[in-house]
Amino acid sequence: MTSKLLGKNLIVAWLKTGETEPLSLATKSRNFKVSQKGNSIDTSVREDILANQKDKQADAPDRTAELSGLDTDVNAPDWETLEVGDTGTLTWYRRTAAEGRPKRSATATVTGSDFGSPHDGPNDWSISWDLTSGITTGTAASGEP
């Protein structure tokens, strides 16, 4: 029987360009999602179209990430420090950041920040990024994030 990974062990860290200490964001979060969508460039010419076909070349995929959660810090929630347009490195550890555990990272730009406050439920928030590089795979070092 294979055990299933639970998302509760996820760690997401944001290192803003110019900063030296990453900000750990996942402790107040409920959902983290990384998406990759392939792209292509249409290089068809008239004879391709007349033959009822297209000629396409691979292009870099679109990569995005989103982290969302509930507002549990009444004074200064960490997620509020991220501003649209900030650049840096987004790193995530699916199984904690213990030394030797796998991690993935990419350079990124903050593209969105949402805050909601329904009258009949908890405040919620989300941060979104465009990943501006390929996703790299590595292992956590001692003291990360």
Secondary structure, 3 states (H helix, E strand, C coil): CCCCCCHHHCEEEEEECCCCCCEECHHHEEEEEEEEEEEEEECCCHHHHHCCCCCEEEEEEEEEEEEEEECCCCCCCHHHHCCCCCEEEEEEECCCCCCCCEEEEEEEEEEEEEEECCCCCCCEEEEEEEECCCCEEEECCCCCC
